Amino acid sequence: MGRYGSGVTSLSHIIQAVVNMKKIIFIVVLLVNVHIAKAQQDAQFSQYMFNGIYVNPAYAGYKEQLNIQGFYRDQWTGFPGAPKTMSIAIDAIANDNKVGLAFQVSNDRLGAQSNLGAYASYAYRLQMNSEGSARLAFGLSFGFVQLGIDGSKLNPDDPEPYQPLGFQGKVMPDARTGVYYADDKFFAGLSADNLVSQFFKVGSYSFIPQPKPHYYLTAGTLVPLSEEVLLKPSFLLKDDRAGPTSLDLTTFLIWHENFWIGCSYRTDVKLYNKSNLQKGLTQNNSIVGTVQLFSVKNFRIGYSYDMAIGALQGYTGGTHEISLGYFFPSKSSRMFTPRYF
């Protein structure tokens, strides 16, 4: 009996050691990603095509009606300190559809780090055809960001010098800018953020990363496959000149304009040499599945699931993202066509 009991105990120790080793490996990978995050500070959304205000201020007024959008992202589910992000935005039009207005708030947390931002956006929209279905918009956002770190969540065995014991934060003004074009079949946008906050030093807050500009390029098209089915491919390219460049490739199938189902592939790409980028970094890759449903005409709900297929594969519970949107009734029926989402 004692021999069998000893064997079971040894086996349990081996299993526990394997579990601990997986945790250690994941922590190492997490620390590498946190190091990269010092450059790429912007939050990531898989449903970027439904969250245009977060990416580009020129998107304000794009739907040409008053609407509210909310997003919540729980990344690397089940692991303590994993990223959690929320975003709420409201936008509308004014001045006979020539002006778009928006207000957006976001909160991003990664372990002890936090990033809170609030922006008001203005977009001037040029009509590019007689029907008004093609618009070229130029947008600006002004607001503030609060970068912070909660030292009580670090709990290291050997604290570093000047490590904060409680919350330490820095509030800075900021601005974003962008340009956005859309017609019945095609859209494209280019934008940049952290244009002002990058010049405000964090000072003695050595544990808070210095803001860096981020650049976004997105485009897509709408292809009719039949009277009931549409195909909508798109991409999002994100770069900050310091960390790895990220590329999202997405394709949606749309049935009767009410039900969307799609898949995305996210990967790191090399556009140019970055001398300050650490050599030998593992390429991050993931697959994303997304569904969106208009349960009633003015209300939509979306869900995405991200599955890592790179270095984090097998060490996380995946990533869940939920989005909600409500579009206030409008006299314009064309607002409910797929070009507006």
C-alpha positions as CSV (number, residue, x, y, z in Angstrom):
1,M,0.0,0.0,0.0
2,G,2.8,2.3,0.9
3,R,4.5,1.7,-2.4
4,Y,1.4,2.5,-4.4
5,G,0.8,5.6,-2.3
6,S,4.4,6.8,-2.8
7,G,4.0,6.3,-6.6
8,V,0.8,8.3,-6.7
9,T,2.5,11.1,-4.7
10,S,5.5,11.1,-7.0
11,L,3.1,11.2,-10.0
12,S,1.2,14.2,-8.5
13,H,4.5,16.0,-7.9
14,I,5.5,15.5,-11.6
15,I,2.1,16.7,-12.8
16,Q,2.3,19.8,-10.5
17,A,5.8,20.5,-11.8
18,V,4.6,20.3,-15.4
19,V,1.8,22.7,-14.6
20,N,4.2,25.1,-12.8
21,M,6.5,24.9,-15.8
22,K,3.7,25.9,-18.2
23,K,2.9,28.8,-15.9
24,I,6.6,29.9,-15.9
25,I,6.8,29.7,-19.7
26,F,3.6,31.7,-20.0
27,I,4.9,34.4,-17.5
28,V,8.1,34.7,-19.6
29,V,6.0,35.1,-22.8
30,L,3.8,37.6,-21.0
31,L,6.8,39.6,-19.8
32,V,8.1,39.7,-23.4
33,N,4.7,41.0,-24.6
34,V,4.6,43.6,-21.8
35,H,8.0,44.8,-22.9
36,I,6.7,45.1,-26.4
37,A,3.6,46.9,-25.0
38,K,5.8,49.7,-23.8
39,A,5.9,50.6,-27.5
40,Q,2.4,49.5,-28.6
41,Q,0.3,51.1,-25.9
42,D,-3.0,51.2,-27.7
43,A,-5.6,48.6,-26.9
44,Q,-6.5,46.0,-29.5
45,F,-10.0,45.2,-30.7
46,S,-10.9,42.3,-33.0
47,Q,-14.1,44.0,-34.0
48,Y,-12.3,47.1,-35.2
49,M,-14.7,47.3,-38.2
50,F,-17.6,48.2,-35.8
51,N,-15.5,50.4,-33.6
52,G,-14.3,53.0,-36.1
53,I,-14.2,56.0,-33.6
54,Y,-11.5,54.3,-31.6
55,V,-9.3,53.9,-34.6
56,N,-10.0,57.1,-36.6
57,P,-11.7,60.4,-35.6
58,A,-12.7,61.0,-39.2
59,Y,-15.2,58.1,-38.7
60,A,-17.4,60.4,-36.7
61,G,-20.8,60.8,-38.3
62,Y,-20.1,57.9,-40.8
63,K,-23.5,56.2,-40.0
64,E,-25.2,59.6,-40.5
65,Q,-27.4,59.1,-37.4
66,L,-27.1,59.2,-33.6
67,N,-25.8,55.9,-32.3
68,I,-24.1,54.4,-29.2
69,Q,-21.4,51.7,-29.3
70,G,-19.9,49.7,-26.4
71,F,-17.1,47.2,-26.4
72,Y,-15.6,44.9,-23.8
73,R,-12.5,42.7,-24.4
74,D,-11.2,40.0,-22.0
75,Q,-7.9,38.8,-23.3
76,W,-6.1,35.6,-22.2
77,T,-9.1,34.6,-20.1
78,G,-8.3,33.0,-16.7
79,F,-4.8,34.4,-16.3
80,P,-4.2,36.9,-13.5
81,G,-3.3,40.4,-14.7
82,A,-4.3,39.6,-18.3
83,P,-5.5,42.6,-20.5
84,K,-9.1,43.8,-20.1
85,T,-10.4,46.7,-22.2
86,M,-13.6,48.6,-22.6
87,S,-14.7,51.4,-24.9
88,I,-17.9,53.5,-25.2
89,A,-18.6,55.9,-28.0
90,I,-21.4,58.1,-29.2
91,D,-21.5,59.9,-32.5
92,A,-23.9,61.8,-34.7
93,I,-24.1,64.2,-37.6
94,A,-24.8,68.0,-37.9
95,N,-25.0,70.8,-40.5
96,D,-26.8,68.8,-43.2
97,N,-24.5,65.7,-42.9
98,K,-21.4,67.9,-43.5
99,V,-20.1,67.5,-39.9
100,G,-19.6,64.4,-37.7
101,L,-19.4,64.7,-33.9
102,A,-18.3,62.0,-31.5
103,F,-17.3,61.4,-27.9
104,Q,-15.4,58.3,-26.8
105,V,-14.1,56.9,-23.5
106,S,-11.8,53.9,-23.2
107,N,-10.1,52.1,-20.3
108,D,-7.3,49.5,-20.8
109,R,-5.7,47.4,-18.1
110,L,-2.7,45.1,-18.3
111,G,-1.6,43.7,-15.0
112,A,-0.6,46.7,-12.8
113,Q,-0.7,49.1,-15.8
114,S,-3.7,51.1,-16.8
115,N,-4.6,53.6,-19.6
116,L,-7.7,55.8,-19.4
117,G,-8.6,58.1,-22.3
118,A,-11.4,60.4,-23.2
119,Y,-11.7,62.2,-26.6
120,A,-14.1,64.6,-28.4
121,S,-14.0,64.2,-32.2
122,Y,-14.9,66.5,-35.1
123,A,-15.0,65.4,-38.7
124,Y,-15.7,67.6,-41.7
125,R,-17.3,65.5,-44.4
126,L,-17.0,66.4,-48.1
127,Q,-19.7,65.1,-50.5
128,M,-18.0,63.3,-53.4
129,N,-21.0,62.6,-55.6
130,S,-24.5,64.0,-56.3
131,E,-26.3,61.2,-54.4
132,G,-24.3,61.8,-51.2
133,S,-23.3,58.1,-50.9
134,A,-19.6,58.9,-51.2
135,R,-17.9,61.0,-48.6
136,L,-14.3,62.1,-47.8
137,A,-13.9,63.1,-44.2
138,F,-11.1,64.8,-42.2
139,G,-11.2,64.3,-38.5
140,L,-9.6,65.7,-35.3
141,S,-9.9,64.5,-31.7
142,F,-8.8,66.3,-28.6
143,G,-8.9,64.9,-25.1
144,F,-6.7,63.5,-22.3
145,V,-5.0,60.2,-21.3
146,Q,-4.2,59.0,-17.8
147,L,-1.4,56.5,-17.7
148,G,-1.0,54.7,-14.4
149,I,0.5,51.8,-12.5
150,D,-0.7,50.2,-9.3
151,G,2.4,49.2,-7.4
152,S,0.4,47.1,-4.9
153,K,-0.3,44.6,-7.8
154,L,3.4,44.0,-8.6
155,N,4.3,42.1,-5.4
156,P,7.9,41.2,-6.5
157,D,10.2,39.2,-4.3
158,D,12.9,41.8,-4.9
159,P,11.4,45.2,-5.4
160,E,13.2,47.6,-7.7
161,P,14.3,51.1,-6.7
162,Y,11.6,53.7,-6.9
163,Q,8.9,51.1,-7.4
164,P,5.6,52.7,-6.4
165,L,3.7,51.1,-3.4
166,G,0.3,52.4,-4.5
167,F,-1.3,53.9,-7.5
168,Q,0.9,56.3,-9.5
169,G,-0.6,58.2,-12.5
170,K,0.1,60.9,-15.0
171,V,-2.6,62.9,-16.9
172,M,-1.6,64.4,-20.2
173,P,-3.5,66.2,-23.0
174,D,-3.7,64.4,-26.4
175,A,-4.9,64.7,-29.9
176,R,-5.7,62.4,-32.8
177,T,-6.2,63.0,-36.5
178,G,-7.4,61.0,-39.5
179,V,-8.9,60.9,-43.0
180,Y,-11.6,58.5,-44.1
181,Y,-13.3,57.8,-47.5
182,A,-16.4,55.7,-48.0
183,D,-18.9,55.0,-50.8
184,D,-21.4,52.2,-51.5
185,K,-18.7,49.6,-52.2
186,F,-15.4,50.7,-50.8
187,F,-13.9,52.4,-47.7
188,A,-10.4,53.4,-46.6
189,G,-8.9,55.3,-43.7
190,L,-5.6,56.5,-42.4
191,S,-5.1,57.9,-38.8
192,A,-2.6,58.6,-36.0
193,D,-2.9,59.1,-32.3
194,N,-0.8,60.2,-29.3
195,L,0.2,63.3,-31.3
196,V,0.4,65.6,-28.2
197,S,0.9,63.2,-25.2
198,Q,4.2,62.0,-26.7
199,F,5.8,65.4,-25.9
200,F,4.8,65.3,-22.2
201,K,7.4,63.5,-20.2
202,V,6.3,61.2,-17.5
203,G,9.0,62.7,-15.3
204,S,9.9,60.7,-12.1
205,Y,7.3,58.1,-12.9
206,S,9.8,55.6,-14.2
207,F,7.4,52.7,-14.3
208,I,4.9,54.4,-16.6
209,P,5.7,54.0,-20.4
210,Q,6.2,57.1,-22.4
211,P,3.4,57.6,-25.0
212,K,4.3,56.9,-28.6
213,P,2.4,57.7,-31.8
214,H,0.4,54.9,-33.4
215,Y,-0.6,54.7,-37.0
216,Y,-3.6,52.9,-38.5
217,L,-4.4,52.1,-42.1
218,T,-7.6,50.3,-42.9
219,A,-9.6,49.5,-46.1
220,G,-12.3,47.1,-47.3
221,T,-14.9,46.5,-49.9
222,L,-18.4,45.1,-50.3
223,V,-19.0,42.4,-52.9
224,P,-22.5,41.1,-53.7
225,L,-22.6,37.3,-54.1
226,S,-26.4,37.1,-54.5
227,E,-29.4,39.2,-53.6
228,E,-29.3,37.8,-50.1
229,V,-25.5,37.2,-49.5
230,L,-22.7,39.8,-49.4
231,L,-19.0,39.4,-48.9
232,K,-17.1,42.1,-47.0
233,P,-13.2,41.7,-46.8
234,S,-11.1,44.3,-45.0
235,F,-7.8,44.8,-43.3
236,L,-6.3,46.8,-40.5
237,L,-2.6,47.7,-40.3
238,K,-1.2,49.1,-37.0
239,D,2.3,50.4,-36.5
240,D,4.1,52.5,-33.9
241,R,7.7,52.6,-35.4
242,A,9.0,50.8,-32.3
243,G,7.1,47.5,-31.7
244,P,6.1,44.8,-34.2
245,T,3.7,45.9,-37.0
246,S,0.3,44.2,-36.6
247,L,-1.9,43.2,-39.5
248,D,-5.5,42.0,-39.3
249,L,-7.1,40.3,-42.4
250,T,-10.9,39.9,-42.1
251,T,-13.7,38.5,-44.2
252,F,-17.4,38.6,-43.4
253,L,-20.4,36.9,-45.0
254,I,-23.6,38.8,-44.6
255,W,-27.1,37.3,-44.9
256,H,-30.1,39.7,-45.5
257,E,-28.0,42.5,-43.9
258,N,-29.0,41.1,-40.4
259,F,-26.6,38.3,-39.7
260,W,-22.8,38.6,-40.1
261,I,-20.3,35.8,-39.7
262,G,-16.6,36.2,-40.3
263,C,-13.0,35.2,-39.6
264,S,-9.8,37.2,-39.1
265,Y,-6.1,36.3,-39.1
266,R,-3.8,38.5,-37.1
267,T,-0.1,38.4,-37.5
268,D,3.1,40.5,-37.1
269,V,4.6,41.8,-40.4
270,K,7.9,43.4,-41.2
271,L,7.4,46.6,-43.3
272,Y,10.8,48.1,-42.6
273,N,13.8,47.7,-40.4
274,K,13.4,48.8,-36.7
275,S,16.8,49.1,-35.1
276,N,15.4,49.2,-31.6
277,L,13.3,46.1,-31.9
278,Q,14.6,43.1,-30.0
279,K,16.1,40.4,-32.3
280,G,14.6,37.0,-32.5
281,L,11.1,37.9,-31.2
282,T,8.6,35.1,-31.8
283,Q,5.9,36.1,-34.3
284,N,2.5,36.5,-32.8
285,N,-0.4,34.9,-34.7
286,S,-4.0,34.4,-33.9
287,I,-7.3,33.3,-35.5
288,V,-10.5,35.3,-34.7
289,G,-14.1,34.2,-35.2
290,T,-16.8,36.9,-35.1
291,V,-20.6,36.9,-35.4
292,Q,-22.9,39.9,-35.4
293,L,-26.7,39.9,-35.2
294,F,-29.3,42.6,-35.6
295,S,-31.9,41.2,-33.2
296,V,-34.1,44.3,-33.9
297,K,-33.6,46.9,-36.6
298,N,-31.9,49.4,-34.4
299,F,-29.9,47.1,-32.1
300,R,-26.9,44.9,-32.8
301,I,-24.8,42.6,-30.7
302,G,-21.4,41.2,-31.7
303,Y,-19.1,38.5,-30.3
304,S,-15.5,37.5,-31.1
305,Y,-13.3,34.7,-29.9
306,D,-9.5,35.0,-30.4
307,M,-7.4,31.8,-30.4
308,A,-3.6,32.2,-30.3
309,I,-1.7,30.0,-32.7
310,G,1.8,31.3,-31.9
311,A,3.9,31.4,-28.7
312,L,0.9,31.7,-26.4
313,Q,-0.9,28.6,-27.8
314,G,-1.9,26.2,-25.0
315,Y,-1.1,28.7,-22.2
316,T,-4.3,30.8,-22.3
317,G,-8.1,30.3,-22.3
318,G,-8.5,32.5,-25.4
319,T,-9.9,36.0,-25.7
320,H,-13.6,37.0,-25.6
321,E,-14.9,40.3,-27.0
322,I,-18.5,41.6,-26.9
323,S,-19.9,44.6,-28.6
324,L,-23.3,46.3,-28.4
325,G,-24.7,49.1,-30.6
326,Y,-28.0,51.0,-30.6
327,F,-28.9,53.3,-33.6
328,F,-31.6,55.8,-32.9
329,P,-34.4,55.8,-35.5
330,S,-33.7,57.9,-38.5
331,K,-35.7,58.9,-41.6
332,S,-32.9,57.7,-43.7
333,S,-33.4,54.0,-44.5
334,R,-30.0,53.6,-46.1
335,M,-28.4,53.8,-42.7
336,F,-29.1,50.1,-42.2
337,T,-27.1,48.8,-45.2
338,P,-23.8,47.0,-44.7
339,R,-21.7,49.9,-45.9
340,Y,-22.3,51.6,-42.5
341,F,-20.8,48.9,-40.3
